[in-house]
Amino acid sequence: MARGVVVPMKPNVKPNVVRPRRKRRASSPAAKSVARSGMTRKELIAESRRWLSIINAHRLNDYKRRKIVTDTLDNFRLYYNRGYLEYRKSVTQGGEFAAIEWSGRGSQFEDIVGRKYIDCLGGYGIYSAGINHPKIVRAVKSQLERMPLSSQELLDPLRGALAELLGELAPGDLQCCFFINNGTDAIEGAMKLARLYTGKPGFISCVRGFHGKSYGALSLMGKGEYRLAFEPLLQDTYFVPFGDAEAVEAELRKAEAVGMAISGVVVEPVQGEAGAIVPPDDYWPRLREVCTRYGVLLIADEVQTGMGRTGKMFAVEHWGVAPDIMCLGKALGGGVMPLSAFIATPEIWQVLEPNPFIHSSTFGGNPLACAAGIAAVNVTLEEDLPSRAAETGTYLLGELQKLQRRYPDHLIEARGLGLLIGLEFVDTEFGYAVAAGLFKRGVLVAGTLLNAKTLRVEPALNIPRPLVDEVLEKLDDTLQDLAE
């Protein structure tokens, strides 16, 4: 999904009124399914054929490009989610038209009308290797021509190959893998595995933590704005402040005293959605020691931090810690395919062996996704993306902190680890203004999902230094303009 920047709408601009299409009268059950859209079967075939011609086209004329903009706006209003047009960060300059994300390579992309942007958002972490990395795209294309999906009854060599690579890369005794499609699925699987292994139902999570929005993962969510509409969620879930290992120990001590059964502690190494919050240096070693002492599993949510984002292959390696279960996603698919995983030790994994189908997925670990994952691992290692993230991140964060000292009344803090960076502003309105100003200057950043007091900066790990300097120059220009 294209994610752009929320830009304040021009005053006195009337919102577009949604006028539902007139439904046609249907004369048969088969016709009814078509009639709901107001199109006949013939018209639906023609419309799908038109979009296929757009997908397959090498070039589009100006008329077709403009029509894609208006069609996209109409389709989101009528068929997808109108709220995206009013809130999502894909609405651009002055509210007159939308930026429709269209093509990209490396650290830059173009919208449908040909405007170029520097990508400093990276799809919230999926583009660690950059957009359209040729080696990853080639692997997926080759597998697509051979066989895109598998029967699921026979053994799939790519699933085994990717599991081997990750099992050898993962810290400590982590070795056994299960593949799915997105981060929240990885968390769900880790929760089920922890419960199955320990025989205990409870979890400890962190305030402001973000682990996904499916039912189990949402139960670990440390933000009320996502949870409240869906309460009651899973019981036996307890929250502590992030970065406070003593709070975790206190919760475990209390649970032991009153008979609450805790299976695992689920934590992000660096909180991403909360705004690139880096914990104290002793936090993860203390978590490891406390979890071991109380006999609960330490589960690391590396969906956003994994695959080099923080300057190490996995963020827990900054503190020399190996969790009992680790969740991966986002960059694991190389920015080409949806792919996630959870990984555990052989000792924990053995509880799945009596019934290997107690946890399964129709599309998880499919050949296309695994081809992308194998290529992503290769690119990450061959191009040494973690080291490049560490080097570029140190430089970028240092320059951002210089800007913070120049604009202390507006930019409160620049923080982060590697190329997971947060810029905290004086308030949400100013943060939105900065995001909008950067977007007008051809740079894409974004806030958290619900506000922009903190803007996240997550470019590709191989972003060229000249582009980094260009971003810094445009941020300086934006801040100077807004501060006057």
C-alpha positions as CSV (number, residue, x, y, z in Angstrom):
1,M,0.0,0.0,0.0
2,A,1.3,3.4,-0.8
3,R,2.0,5.5,2.3
4,G,2.6,9.1,1.8
5,V,2.2,12.1,4.0
6,V,-0.7,13.8,5.6
7,V,-0.8,17.4,4.4
8,P,-3.3,19.9,5.8
9,M,-6.2,20.4,3.5
10,K,-6.8,23.9,2.0
11,P,-9.3,25.9,3.9
12,N,-12.8,26.3,2.5
13,V,-12.4,23.2,0.3
14,K,-15.6,21.2,0.3
15,P,-15.1,17.5,0.9
16,N,-16.0,15.2,-1.9
17,V,-19.5,13.7,-1.4
18,V,-19.8,10.0,-1.9
19,R,-22.7,9.2,-4.3
20,P,-23.3,5.4,-4.4
21,R,-23.7,4.0,-7.8
22,R,-27.2,3.0,-8.7
23,K,-27.7,-0.7,-8.4
24,R,-29.1,-2.6,-11.3
25,R,-32.0,-5.0,-10.8
26,A,-30.8,-8.6,-10.9
27,S,-32.9,-11.4,-12.3
28,S,-30.9,-14.4,-11.2
29,P,-28.5,-15.4,-8.3
30,A,-25.6,-15.2,-10.7
31,A,-26.5,-11.7,-11.8
32,K,-27.0,-10.5,-8.2
33,S,-23.3,-10.9,-7.3
34,V,-22.5,-8.7,-10.3
35,A,-25.3,-6.2,-9.8
36,R,-24.1,-5.0,-6.4
37,S,-21.3,-3.0,-8.2
38,G,-23.7,-1.5,-10.8
39,M,-21.7,-3.3,-13.5
40,T,-22.8,-6.1,-15.8
41,R,-20.6,-9.1,-16.2
42,K,-19.5,-7.8,-19.6
43,E,-18.6,-4.4,-18.0
44,L,-16.6,-6.1,-15.2
45,I,-14.6,-8.1,-17.8
46,A,-13.9,-4.9,-19.7
47,E,-12.8,-3.0,-16.5
48,S,-10.5,-5.8,-15.4
49,R,-9.1,-6.0,-18.9
50,R,-8.4,-2.2,-18.8
51,W,-6.5,-2.6,-15.5
52,L,-4.5,-5.5,-16.9
53,S,-3.5,-3.4,-19.8
54,I,-2.2,-0.7,-17.4
55,I,-0.3,-3.3,-15.4
56,N,1.3,-4.7,-18.5
57,A,2.1,-1.4,-20.1
58,H,5.6,-0.2,-20.4
59,R,4.6,3.4,-20.9
60,L,1.4,5.4,-20.2
61,N,0.3,8.7,-21.8
62,D,-0.7,11.7,-19.7
63,Y,-4.4,11.0,-20.2
64,K,-4.1,7.5,-18.8
65,R,-2.0,8.7,-15.9
66,R,-4.5,11.4,-14.9
67,K,-7.4,8.9,-15.2
68,I,-5.6,6.5,-12.8
69,V,-5.5,9.3,-10.2
70,T,-9.3,9.9,-10.5
71,D,-10.1,6.2,-10.7
72,T,-8.0,5.5,-7.6
73,L,-9.7,8.2,-5.6
74,D,-13.2,6.9,-6.6
75,N,-12.3,3.3,-5.9
76,F,-11.0,4.1,-2.4
77,R,-14.1,6.2,-1.7
78,L,-16.6,3.6,-2.9
79,Y,-15.0,0.2,-2.4
80,Y,-12.0,0.3,-0.1
81,N,-11.9,2.7,2.8
82,R,-12.8,6.3,2.5
83,G,-11.0,7.2,5.7
84,Y,-7.7,6.6,4.0
85,L,-8.4,9.6,1.7
86,E,-9.1,11.9,4.7
87,Y,-6.4,10.5,7.1
88,R,-3.9,8.3,5.4
89,K,-0.5,9.7,4.5
90,S,-1.1,9.3,0.8
91,V,-3.0,12.6,0.5
92,T,-0.8,15.3,-0.8
93,Q,-0.3,19.0,-1.5
94,G,-3.3,21.1,-0.6
95,G,-5.8,18.4,-1.0
96,E,-6.2,19.0,-4.7
97,F,-5.1,15.6,-5.8
98,A,-3.6,12.4,-4.5
99,A,-0.1,11.1,-4.9
100,I,-0.4,7.7,-6.5
101,E,2.7,5.6,-5.9
102,W,3.7,4.0,-9.1
103,S,7.3,2.9,-9.6
104,G,10.7,3.0,-7.8
105,R,14.2,1.6,-7.6
106,G,16.7,1.8,-4.8
107,S,16.0,4.8,-2.5
108,Q,13.8,6.7,-4.9
109,F,10.3,6.3,-6.3
110,E,8.0,8.2,-8.7
111,D,4.3,8.9,-8.5
112,I,1.9,8.3,-11.4
113,V,2.5,11.8,-12.8
114,G,6.3,11.4,-12.8
115,R,7.3,13.4,-9.7
116,K,10.4,11.9,-8.0
117,Y,10.9,11.4,-4.3
118,I,13.6,10.2,-1.9
119,D,12.2,7.3,0.2
120,C,13.1,7.8,3.8
121,L,10.2,5.7,5.1
122,G,11.1,2.4,3.4
123,G,7.6,1.0,3.8
124,Y,8.0,1.1,7.6
125,G,11.0,-1.2,7.3
126,I,10.3,-3.5,4.3
127,Y,12.7,-1.8,1.9
128,S,16.0,-2.5,3.7
129,A,17.6,-3.7,0.5
130,G,15.9,-0.8,-1.4
131,I,13.0,-0.8,-3.8
132,N,13.1,-3.4,-6.6
133,H,16.5,-4.8,-5.8
134,P,17.4,-6.6,-9.1
135,K,18.7,-9.8,-7.5
136,I,15.6,-10.2,-5.4
137,V,13.3,-9.4,-8.2
138,R,15.1,-11.8,-10.5
139,A,14.8,-14.7,-8.0
140,V,11.1,-14.2,-7.7
141,K,10.6,-13.9,-11.5
142,S,12.5,-17.1,-12.0
143,Q,10.5,-19.0,-9.4
144,L,7.3,-17.5,-10.8
145,E,8.0,-19.0,-14.2
146,R,8.8,-22.3,-12.7
147,M,6.0,-22.7,-10.2
148,P,4.5,-19.9,-8.1
149,L,2.8,-21.9,-5.4
150,S,3.1,-25.4,-4.1
151,S,0.7,-28.3,-3.5
152,Q,1.5,-28.2,0.2
153,E,1.5,-32.0,0.2
154,L,5.0,-32.5,-1.0
155,L,8.3,-31.1,0.3
156,D,9.2,-27.6,-0.9
157,P,13.0,-27.2,-1.3
158,L,13.0,-23.4,-1.0
159,R,11.2,-23.5,2.3
160,G,13.9,-25.9,3.7
161,A,16.7,-23.8,2.2
162,L,15.5,-20.5,3.7
163,A,14.9,-22.2,7.1
164,E,18.6,-23.4,7.0
165,L,19.9,-19.9,6.2
166,L,17.9,-18.3,9.0
167,G,18.6,-21.1,11.4
168,E,22.3,-20.6,10.8
169,L,22.1,-16.8,11.1
170,A,19.9,-16.6,14.2
171,P,21.6,-16.0,17.5
172,G,22.1,-18.6,20.2
173,D,20.3,-21.9,19.8
174,L,17.5,-20.5,17.6
175,Q,17.2,-22.9,14.7
176,C,13.7,-24.1,13.8
177,C,11.5,-21.9,11.6
178,F,7.9,-21.5,10.5
179,F,7.1,-19.1,7.6
180,I,4.0,-16.9,7.2
181,N,3.0,-13.7,5.5
182,N,3.2,-10.8,7.9
183,G,4.5,-9.7,11.3
184,T,1.3,-10.1,13.2
185,D,1.1,-13.8,12.1
186,A,4.6,-14.4,13.3
187,I,3.6,-13.0,16.8
188,E,0.5,-15.2,16.8
189,G,2.6,-18.3,16.1
190,A,5.1,-17.4,18.7
191,M,2.3,-16.9,21.3
192,K,0.8,-20.3,20.4
193,L,4.2,-22.0,20.6
194,A,5.0,-20.4,23.9
195,R,1.7,-21.5,25.4
196,L,2.1,-25.0,24.0
197,Y,5.6,-25.4,25.3
198,T,5.1,-24.0,28.8
199,G,1.5,-25.0,29.4
200,K,0.9,-21.5,30.7
201,P,-1.5,-18.8,29.3
202,G,-0.1,-15.5,30.4
203,F,2.2,-12.9,28.7
204,I,4.0,-9.7,29.7
205,S,4.3,-7.0,27.2
206,C,5.3,-3.3,27.2
207,V,3.5,0.0,27.3
208,R,3.5,1.5,23.8
209,G,4.6,-1.8,22.3
210,F,3.4,-2.7,18.8
211,H,3.1,-6.3,17.8
212,G,0.3,-6.4,15.2
213,K,-3.5,-6.1,15.0
214,S,-4.8,-9.7,14.9
215,Y,-6.6,-10.8,18.0
216,G,-3.7,-12.4,19.9
217,A,-1.1,-9.9,18.8
218,L,-3.5,-7.1,19.6
219,S,-3.8,-8.4,23.1
220,L,-0.1,-7.6,23.5
221,M,-0.6,-4.1,22.1
222,G,0.6,-1.4,24.5
223,K,-1.6,1.4,23.0
224,G,-5.2,1.8,24.1
225,E,-6.3,3.5,20.9
226,Y,-5.9,0.2,19.0
227,R,-7.2,-2.0,21.7
228,L,-10.3,-0.4,23.2
229,A,-12.8,-1.0,20.3
230,F,-12.1,-4.7,20.4
231,E,-12.1,-5.4,24.2
232,P,-12.3,-7.9,25.8
233,L,-9.1,-9.4,24.3
234,L,-7.0,-12.3,25.6
235,Q,-6.9,-12.4,29.4
236,D,-3.7,-12.9,31.4
237,T,-1.8,-10.2,29.6
238,Y,0.2,-7.7,31.7
239,F,2.0,-4.5,30.8
240,V,5.2,-2.9,32.1
241,P,7.2,0.2,31.0
242,F,9.6,-0.4,28.1
243,G,13.2,-0.4,29.1
244,D,12.5,-1.3,32.8
245,A,13.7,-4.8,33.5
246,E,13.0,-4.4,37.2
247,A,9.3,-3.9,36.3
248,V,9.3,-7.2,34.4
249,E,10.8,-8.9,37.4
250,A,8.3,-7.3,39.8
251,E,5.4,-8.5,37.6
252,L,6.9,-12.1,37.5
253,R,7.4,-12.0,41.3
254,K,3.8,-11.0,41.8
255,A,2.6,-13.6,39.3
256,E,4.5,-16.3,41.1
257,A,3.1,-15.2,44.5
258,V,-0.6,-15.2,43.4
259,G,-0.4,-18.2,41.1
260,M,-0.7,-16.4,37.7
261,A,1.0,-18.6,35.0
262,I,3.2,-16.6,32.6
263,S,4.5,-18.3,29.5
264,G,6.5,-15.5,28.0
265,V,7.7,-11.9,27.9
266,V,7.2,-10.3,24.4
267,V,9.4,-7.2,23.7
268,E,10.7,-5.2,20.7
269,P,14.5,-4.7,20.9
270,V,13.9,-1.1,19.9
271,Q,10.3,0.2,19.9
272,G,9.5,1.2,16.4
273,E,5.8,2.4,16.3
274,A,6.4,4.2,19.6
275,G,9.0,6.3,17.8
276,A,12.4,4.6,17.7
277,I,12.8,4.2,21.5
278,V,16.2,2.6,22.4
279,P,16.3,0.9,25.8
280,P,19.1,1.2,28.3
281,D,22.2,-0.9,27.6
282,D,21.6,-3.3,30.5
283,Y,17.9,-3.9,29.6
284,W,18.1,-6.9,27.4
285,P,20.8,-8.7,29.4
286,R,18.6,-8.2,32.5
287,L,15.6,-9.4,30.7
288,R,17.4,-12.6,29.7
289,E,18.6,-13.2,33.2
290,V,15.1,-12.5,34.8
291,C,13.3,-14.7,32.3
292,T,15.7,-17.6,32.8
293,R,15.4,-17.4,36.5
294,Y,11.6,-17.4,36.5
295,G,11.3,-20.0,33.8
296,V,9.5,-18.0,31.2
297,L,10.3,-17.6,27.6
298,L,11.9,-14.4,26.2
299,I,10.3,-13.6,22.9
300,A,11.9,-10.9,20.7
301,D,9.8,-9.1,18.2
302,E,12.3,-8.3,15.5
303,V,9.7,-7.8,12.8
304,Q,10.9,-4.2,12.2
305,T,14.4,-4.4,13.7
306,G,15.6,-7.6,12.0
307,M,17.6,-8.1,8.9
308,G,20.1,-5.3,9.6
309,R,17.9,-2.3,10.3
310,T,19.7,-1.3,13.6
311,G,23.2,-2.0,12.5
312,K,23.3,-5.7,13.4
313,M,21.7,-8.6,11.6
314,F,19.3,-8.9,14.6
315,A,19.0,-6.1,17.1
316,V,19.3,-8.3,20.1
317,E,22.9,-8.9,19.0
318,H,23.7,-5.3,20.2
319,W,23.4,-6.7,23.7
320,G,24.7,-10.2,23.2
321,V,21.4,-11.8,24.0
322,A,19.7,-14.8,22.5
323,P,15.9,-15.0,23.0
324,D,13.9,-18.2,23.2
325,I,11.7,-17.3,20.3
326,M,12.3,-14.6,17.7
327,C,9.8,-13.1,15.2
328,L,10.8,-11.7,11.8
329,G,9.0,-9.9,9.0
330,K,9.0,-6.8,6.8
331,A,12.5,-6.8,5.3
332,L,12.7,-10.6,5.3
333,G,10.8,-10.7,1.9
334,G,13.4,-8.3,0.4
335,G,10.8,-5.6,-0.3
336,V,9.3,-7.9,-3.0
337,M,7.2,-10.5,-1.3
338,P,5.2,-10.6,2.0
339,L,7.2,-13.0,4.3
340,S,7.6,-13.4,8.0
341,A,8.8,-16.1,10.4
342,F,9.1,-17.2,13.9
343,I,12.2,-19.1,15.0
344,A,12.7,-21.1,18.2
345,T,15.2,-23.6,19.7
346,P,14.9,-27.3,18.9
347,E,13.9,-28.0,22.5
348,I,10.9,-25.7,22.3
349,W,10.0,-26.8,18.8
350,Q,9.7,-30.4,19.7
351,V,6.2,-29.8,21.1
352,L,5.0,-29.3,17.5
353,E,6.4,-32.7,16.3
354,P,3.5,-34.9,17.4
355,N,1.1,-32.9,15.3
356,P,3.0,-30.8,12.7
357,F,-0.3,-29.4,11.5
358,I,-1.4,-27.9,14.8
359,H,-0.2,-24.6,13.4
360,S,-0.2,-24.2,9.6
361,S,-0.8,-21.6,6.8
362,T,-2.1,-21.9,3.3
363,F,0.3,-19.4,1.8
364,G,3.0,-19.2,4.4
365,G,6.4,-20.2,3.1
366,N,5.2,-20.4,-0.5
367,P,7.9,-20.7,-3.2
368,L,7.7,-17.1,-4.4
369,A,8.1,-15.7,-0.8
370,C,10.9,-18.1,0.0
371,A,12.8,-17.2,-3.2
372,A,12.6,-13.6,-2.1
373,G,13.7,-14.5,1.4
374,I,16.7,-16.4,0.1
375,A,17.7,-13.6,-2.1
376,A,17.2,-11.0,0.7
377,V,19.5,-13.0,3.0
378,N,22.1,-13.2,0.2
379,V,21.9,-9.4,-0.5
380,T,22.0,-8.5,3.2
381,L,25.2,-10.6,3.6
382,E,26.9,-9.9,0.3
383,E,26.3,-6.1,0.5
384,D,26.9,-6.1,4.3
385,L,23.7,-4.1,4.8
386,P,23.9,-4.2,8.7
387,S,27.3,-2.5,8.6
388,R,26.1,0.1,6.1
389,A,23.1,0.8,8.3
390,A,25.4,1.3,11.3
391,E,27.8,3.6,9.4
392,T,25.0,5.6,7.7
393,G,22.9,5.7,10.8
394,T,25.8,7.1,12.9
395,Y,26.4,9.8,10.4
396,L,22.7,10.6,9.8
397,L,21.8,10.7,13.5
398,G,24.8,12.9,14.3
399,E,23.7,15.4,11.6
400,L,20.1,15.3,12.9
401,Q,21.2,16.0,16.4
402,K,23.1,19.1,15.1
403,L,19.8,20.2,13.5
404,Q,18.1,19.6,16.9
405,R,20.5,22.0,18.5
406,R,19.8,24.6,15.9
407,Y,16.0,24.3,16.3
408,P,15.6,23.3,20.0
409,D,12.2,24.9,20.4
410,H,10.7,22.8,17.6
411,L,12.8,19.6,17.2
412,I,12.9,18.1,20.7
413,E,15.0,15.0,20.1
414,A,16.7,12.9,17.4
415,R,17.2,9.3,18.5
416,G,17.5,5.8,17.2
417,L,19.8,2.9,16.4
418,G,21.2,2.2,13.0
419,L,18.7,3.4,10.4
420,L,15.7,3.2,12.7
421,I,15.5,6.9,13.7
422,G,12.8,9.0,15.3
423,L,12.5,12.8,15.2
424,E,10.4,14.1,18.1
425,F,8.8,17.5,17.6
426,V,7.1,19.9,20.0
427,D,3.6,18.6,19.0
428,T,1.7,16.6,16.4
429,E,0.7,19.6,14.3
430,F,4.3,20.7,13.9
431,G,5.4,17.2,13.0
432,Y,2.7,17.0,10.3
433,A,3.9,20.3,9.0
434,V,7.5,19.0,8.8
435,A,6.3,15.8,7.0
436,A,4.3,17.9,4.6
437,G,7.2,20.3,4.0
438,L,9.5,17.5,3.2
439,F,7.0,15.8,0.9
440,K,6.7,19.1,-1.1
441,R,10.4,19.0,-1.4
442,G,10.5,15.5,-2.6
443,V,11.2,13.5,0.6
444,L,8.9,10.9,2.0
445,V,8.8,10.3,5.8
446,A,5.9,9.6,8.1
447,G,4.8,9.6,11.7
448,T,3.4,6.7,13.7
449,L,0.1,5.4,12.5
450,L,-1.9,7.8,14.6
451,N,0.1,11.0,15.0
452,A,3.2,12.7,13.8
453,K,4.7,14.2,16.9
454,T,7.5,11.7,16.2
455,L,8.5,11.2,12.5
456,R,10.2,7.9,11.6
457,V,13.1,7.9,9.3
458,E,13.8,4.4,7.9
459,P,15.5,4.6,4.5
460,A,17.0,1.7,2.7
461,L,20.1,0.4,4.4
462,N,22.1,1.0,1.2
463,I,20.9,4.6,0.7
464,P,23.7,6.6,-1.0
465,R,25.4,9.3,1.0
466,P,24.6,12.1,-1.5
467,L,20.8,11.3,-1.0
468,V,21.3,11.4,2.8
469,D,22.9,14.9,2.5
470,E,20.1,16.0,0.2
471,V,17.5,14.9,2.8
472,L,19.4,16.7,5.5
473,E,19.5,19.9,3.4
474,K,15.7,19.7,2.7
475,L,14.9,19.1,6.4
476,D,17.0,22.1,7.4
477,D,15.2,24.2,4.8
478,T,11.8,22.9,6.0
479,L,12.6,23.6,9.6
480,Q,13.9,27.1,8.8
481,D,10.8,27.9,6.9
482,L,8.4,26.7,9.6
483,A,10.4,28.2,12.5
484,E,10.2,31.7,11.0
